[in-house]
Amino acid sequence: MKNFKLLLIVALLIPMLSSCNYNSLVEKKQGVEQQWAEVQNQYQRRADLIPNLVATVKGYATHESETLEKVTQARAAATSVNINADDLNEETLAKFQAAQNELTGALKSLLAVTEAYPDLKANENFRDLQVQLEGTENRIATARGRYTQVVADYNTSIKKFPTNIYAGWFGFESQPQFKADESAQRAPEVKF
């Protein structure tokens, strides 16, 4: 009787294990890791452009040293936050996102300052850097969007029954999503 129960349990577990799609979960987890690497790659591209941008602005806007210093400090802070895909969780992603948001704000201040310098705006190097930075921001948005898609697919997969049972057994955990900055929740104020 005991052997029959054991045989019955094994007979029921085999189809369930084959439907757990372990390999599919592994592929989806790899997709998350690959897209996270692409997000980091695009943020690194932006960080690599900043020293050239700062150097170009510095030549024209010498008395804007405080703004230039803030950009440099924000870049250093943003590049110091490196997160391995295996260490991704809500807390580490929030820390990464906060550092990147600080850098974005510093860059906006830098670009606003440049409006006061017509010679700088006409400088070919500055225009080229500005175009590259714009393109990089678009690439960052695309990479984040793709990351969000693969994370949603992965997180949905590990929460579906019966896969959720096996996902827990094999250590597949939910991956964090990017969250909008709190300032994005408020409509911009337009003044004429």
C-alpha positions in Angstrom: 0.0 0.0 0.0 2.8 2.4 0.8 4.6 1.6 -2.5 1.3 2.3 -4.3 0.9 5.7 -2.7 4.5 6.6 -3.4 4.1 5.5 -7.0 0.9 7.5 -7.3 2.6 10.6 -5.9 5.5 10.2 -8.3 3.1 9.7 -11.2 1.3 12.9 -10.3 4.4 14.9 -9.8 6.0 14.1 -13.1 3.4 15.8 -15.3 3.2 18.7 -12.8 7.0 19.1 -13.0 7.0 19.0 -16.7 4.3 21.7 -16.7 6.2 23.9 -14.3 8.3 25.2 -17.3 11.6 25.4 -15.3 13.5 26.0 -18.5 11.1 28.7 -19.5 11.6 30.4 -16.2 15.3 30.2 -16.6 15.1 31.8 -20.0 12.8 34.6 -18.7 15.2 35.3 -15.8 18.1 35.5 -18.3 16.0 38.0 -20.3 15.6 40.1 -17.2 19.3 40.0 -16.5 20.1 40.9 -20.1 17.7 43.8 -20.2 19.1 45.1 -16.9 22.6 45.0 -18.4 21.3 47.1 -21.3 19.8 49.6 -18.9 23.1 49.9 -17.1 24.9 50.2 -20.4 22.8 53.1 -21.5 23.2 54.9 -18.2 27.0 54.3 -18.5 26.9 55.8 -22.0 25.3 58.9 -20.5 27.9 59.1 -17.7 30.7 58.8 -20.3 29.4 61.8 -22.2 29.2 64.1 -19.2 32.9 64.9 -18.7 33.1 66.2 -22.3 29.9 68.2 -21.9 31.1 69.7 -18.6 34.5 70.5 -20.1 32.9 72.3 -23.1 30.6 74.3 -20.9 33.4 75.2 -18.5 35.3 76.9 -21.3 32.3 79.3 -21.8 30.7 79.5 -18.4 33.5 79.8 -16.0 31.4 81.6 -13.3 28.9 78.7 -13.3 31.3 76.5 -11.3 28.6 75.6 -8.7 26.4 74.0 -11.5 29.4 72.3 -13.0 30.4 70.9 -9.7 26.9 69.6 -9.0 26.9 67.8 -12.3 30.3 66.3 -11.6 29.3 65.2 -8.1 26.0 63.7 -9.4 27.8 61.8 -12.1 30.2 60.4 -9.5 27.3 59.3 -7.2 25.4 57.8 -10.1 28.4 55.8 -11.4 29.2 54.5 -7.9 25.8 52.7 -7.7 26.4 49.5 -9.6 23.9 46.7 -9.1 24.4 43.2 -10.3 21.3 41.6 -11.8 21.4 39.0 -9.0 21.2 41.7 -6.4 18.2 43.5 -7.9 15.4 44.2 -5.4 13.1 47.1 -4.6 15.7 48.7 -2.3 18.7 48.5 -4.6 16.7 49.6 -7.7 15.3 52.6 -5.7 18.9 53.5 -4.8 20.0 53.2 -8.4 17.1 55.2 -9.6 17.6 58.0 -7.0 21.2 58.4 -8.1 20.2 58.5 -11.8 17.4 61.0 -11.0 19.9 63.3 -9.2 22.1 63.2 -12.3 19.2 63.9 -14.6 18.3 67.0 -12.5 21.9 68.2 -12.5 22.1 67.8 -16.3 18.8 69.8 -16.7 20.4 72.6 -14.6 23.5 72.6 -16.7 21.5 72.7 -19.9 19.4 75.6 -18.5 22.5 77.5 -17.7 23.8 77.2 -21.2 20.8 79.1 -22.5 22.6 82.3 -21.3 25.6 81.7 -23.5 24.8 82.1 -27.2 28.4 81.4 -28.2 28.3 78.1 -26.3 25.0 77.1 -27.9 26.6 77.9 -31.3 29.7 75.8 -30.5 29.7 72.7 -32.8 31.2 70.4 -30.1 28.5 71.4 -27.6 25.8 70.9 -30.1 27.2 67.5 -31.0 27.4 66.5 -27.3 23.8 67.8 -26.7 22.6 65.6 -29.6 24.4 62.6 -28.3 23.0 63.2 -24.8 19.5 63.5 -26.3 20.0 60.2 -28.2 21.3 58.6 -25.1 18.3 59.7 -23.0 16.1 58.1 -25.7 18.1 54.9 -25.5 17.7 54.9 -21.7 14.0 55.3 -22.1 13.9 52.4 -24.6 16.1 50.2 -22.4 14.0 50.9 -19.3 10.8 50.1 -21.3 12.2 46.8 -22.5 13.3 46.0 -19.0 9.8 46.7 -17.7 8.3 44.4 -20.3 10.6 41.4 -19.6 10.1 41.9 -15.8 6.4 42.0 -16.2 6.5 38.8 -18.3 8.8 37.1 -15.8 6.9 38.2 -12.7 3.6 37.1 -14.2 5.1 33.7 -15.1 6.3 33.0 -11.6 2.9 33.9 -10.1 0.8 31.7 -12.3 -0.5 28.4 -10.9 1.1 25.8 -10.8 4.3 27.5 -11.8 4.2 29.6 -8.6 4.8 26.4 -6.6 7.8 25.4 -8.5 9.2 28.9 -8.8 9.3 29.0 -5.0 11.0 25.7 -4.8 13.7 26.7 -7.3 14.3 30.2 -5.9 12.7 32.3 -8.7 11.7 35.6 -7.0 9.9 38.6 -8.3 12.1 41.3 -9.9 11.6 45.0 -9.2 10.2 47.5 -11.6 11.2 51.1 -12.2 8.8 53.6 -10.6 8.0 57.1 -11.8 9.8 59.9 -9.9 7.4 61.5 -7.4 7.6 64.8 -9.3 6.1 63.0 -12.3 2.9 62.6 -10.4 2.2 66.4 -10.5 1.3 68.2 -13.6 3.9 70.8 -14.6 3.0 74.4 -13.9 2.9 76.5 -17.0 3.3 80.3 -16.6 3.1 82.9 -19.3 
